[in-house]
Each structure stands twice: as structure tokens, then as C-alpha cells.
Amino acid sequence: MAKKDALKELQVRLAERLQAVRDQPREAGWLAVEVAGVGVLLPLGQAGEIHNARQLTVVPHARPWLVGVANLRGQLHAVVDLARFLGLRDEAQAPAGAQLVALNPQLRLNCALRVDRLMGLRDAARMQLQGASGEPQPAFAGARWRDEQGRVWQALDLAALAADARFLDVAEAQPT
């Protein structure tokens, strides 16, 4: 009987803890990625599915950071090398283990970002907001955060990125 009572108590405690978590307001959550050695935070509500950076079809005369198109679940998505778009890398070659992070369909842009590495999930409650760097930032650059290990992360607003004129100008012909 003691085992049954202990199990019942455990179930009640777990149910209470789950309910408490559901009742708490959710802090900002991010998908943490790395591009060219820089930590970047992508809002979970704006990021979509994650895919392997497999075979891409090259788009001739496109911007250097538009690395191609990919078929993701039956839909064509433009694939942008995030490191190149942000000016963090010059070469076109993706590092081994690169991943694609599709934009959330609610952003109404069939696009995926190629990132070097997935670094897990981050929560604002476990990070410290950093002051502004004082340098000019694009509209899609959010706040900077420091994690418990001391690493600084740059948040990006994917909705603002999807509306950025330079980002939308993916297929303007390049001079040959």
C-alpha cells in the first residue's frame, strides 16, 4: 500500500507542477544557431521546421548569399546563407553539418536560412540582456543577450528580416 500511496502522491505533484508551468507566462524563447562563429537567436514563434542542408538547386545570377532553392515538404524555398547575408563570411561553401531553418509559414515567405550549427534552445529567463553596442544595426537586429557560460548572442527578428528590402531582393541580376 505504501508504494501505491507514494506513486499517487508523485502523480499529484507532477500534475500540479505541469499546471503551474502552463499557467506561467512564457518567456521569450529562441532557437540558438551559429553562423561563422557568431551566436544568433531566432525567435521560436517565427522559425519553422529544421531540415538538413541537402541538395540545393543553384539560381543563376542571384545575390551571392542566395545559395539556391530547396524542396522542403513539397514546396520550393529560397535558401539564404545567413552568414553571407550578414557579411560574416565571404566564401560560398557551407560547413559540414549545415542546417536549414525554414521561416514560419505565417511570415508568408517561402525561405529557409542556412546556418552552420544548431546550438539548442535558449530562454530569456536564463540569459542576461546586454546594452546596445552603439553601432548602427539593421531593423531586423534585436537585442544582444549573454548566456550563463558568458557567450554573447545576437537576436534576430525574422518578421523584420522577411520584410527587409535587401533580403527580399534575392534575385536581382549580378554583373558578370
C-alpha positions in Angstrom: 0.0 0.0 0.0 2.8 2.4 0.8 4.1 2.1 -2.8 0.7 2.9 -4.2 0.3 5.9 -2.0 3.8 7.2 -2.9 3.0 6.7 -6.6 -0.3 8.6 -6.2 1.5 11.4 -4.4 4.1 11.7 -7.1 1.4 11.8 -9.8 -0.4 14.6 -8.0 2.8 16.6 -7.5 3.7 16.2 -11.2 0.2 17.2 -12.3 0.4 20.3 -10.0 3.8 21.3 -11.4 2.7 20.8 -15.0 -0.3 23.0 -14.4 1.9 25.7 -12.7 4.1 25.7 -15.8 1.1 26.0 -18.1 -0.2 28.9 -16.0 3.0 30.9 -16.1 3.5 33.3 -18.9 6.0 32.0 -21.4 9.3 33.9 -21.6 10.9 34.7 -25.0 12.2 31.5 -26.4 14.8 31.2 -29.2 16.4 28.6 -31.4 20.1 29.2 -31.0 22.3 28.8 -34.1 25.8 29.5 -35.0 26.8 31.3 -38.2 30.5 31.9 -39.0 31.3 31.5 -35.2 28.7 34.1 -34.2 25.8 33.0 -31.9 22.4 34.0 -33.3 19.0 33.7 -31.6 16.0 33.0 -33.9 12.5 33.5 -32.2 10.7 30.2 -31.9 7.4 31.8 -33.0 9.0 33.0 -36.2 11.2 30.0 -37.1 9.7 27.0 -38.8 11.0 23.5 -39.3 14.6 22.4 -39.4 15.9 20.5 -42.4 19.2 19.0 -43.4 21.1 21.3 -45.9 20.9 18.7 -48.6 21.0 19.1 -52.4 20.2 22.7 -53.4 19.4 23.9 -56.9 21.6 26.8 -57.8 19.9 30.0 -59.0 22.0 31.8 -61.7 22.7 35.5 -61.4 21.3 35.7 -57.9 22.8 37.5 -55.0 25.9 35.8 -53.6 24.0 34.9 -50.3 21.1 33.2 -52.1 22.7 29.8 -52.3 19.8 28.1 -54.2 16.3 26.7 -53.8 15.3 23.5 -51.9 12.2 21.4 -52.0 11.0 21.3 -48.3 8.0 19.1 -47.9 6.8 19.6 -51.4 7.3 23.4 -51.5 10.2 25.3 -53.1 12.0 27.6 -50.6 14.7 30.1 -51.4 17.8 29.3 -49.3 19.8 32.2 -47.9 23.2 31.6 -46.4 22.7 33.6 -43.2 26.4 34.1 -42.6 26.9 35.6 -46.1 23.8 37.8 -45.8 25.0 39.2 -42.5 28.5 39.8 -44.0 30.2 37.3 -41.7 31.6 35.1 -44.4 32.8 35.6 -48.0 33.1 32.0 -49.3 30.1 30.1 -50.7 31.0 26.7 -49.2 28.8 25.7 -46.3 30.5 24.0 -43.4 29.9 20.3 -42.8 26.8 19.8 -40.7 25.0 22.9 -42.0 21.2 23.0 -41.4 18.3 24.8 -42.9 15.8 26.7 -40.7 12.6 27.5 -42.6 10.8 30.7 -41.8 7.4 30.2 -40.1 4.7 29.9 -42.8 2.9 32.8 -41.0 5.6 35.1 -42.4 4.3 34.3 -45.9 7.8 33.9 -47.4 9.0 30.5 -48.7 12.5 30.9 -47.4 15.0 28.9 -45.4 18.1 30.2 -43.7 21.3 28.1 -43.9 23.1 28.1 -40.6 26.3 26.4 -39.7 25.2 24.7 -36.5 22.2 24.3 -34.3 23.0 25.1 -30.7 19.7 24.2 -28.9 17.0 26.3 -27.3 17.5 29.4 -25.2 15.1 31.1 -22.8 15.2 34.8 -21.7 14.9 33.7 -18.1 18.3 32.1 -18.3 20.0 34.9 -20.2 21.1 38.4 -19.4 20.1 41.4 -21.6 23.2 43.3 -22.8 23.4 47.0 -23.6 23.4 48.3 -27.1 26.7 48.1 -28.9 26.4 51.7 -30.2 27.0 50.6 -33.8 24.3 51.0 -36.4 22.1 47.9 -36.6 19.6 46.8 -39.3 16.0 46.9 -38.3 15.9 43.1 -38.0 18.7 43.0 -35.4 17.2 42.6 -32.0 18.8 42.8 -28.6 22.1 41.1 -27.6 22.0 38.6 -24.8 24.6 36.8 -22.6 24.1 33.2 -21.5 25.2 31.5 -18.3 28.5 30.5 -19.9 29.3 34.1 -20.9 28.7 33.8 -24.6 27.0 36.7 -26.3 24.1 36.1 -28.7 22.5 38.4 -31.2 18.7 38.0 -31.5 17.2 38.5 -35.0 13.6 39.4 -35.7 12.7 37.1 -38.6 9.5 39.0 -39.4 11.5 42.2 -39.8 14.1 40.2 -41.8 11.4 38.9 -44.1 10.2 42.5 -44.7 13.8 43.9 -45.3 14.2 45.3 -48.8 17.7 43.8 -49.2 16.6 40.4 -48.1 13.6 40.4 -50.4 15.8 41.4 -53.4 17.2 37.9 -53.7 17.2 37.5 -57.5 18.4 40.8 -58.9 20.9 40.0 -61.6 24.5 40.4 -60.7 27.0 41.9 -63.2 29.0 39.3 -65.0 
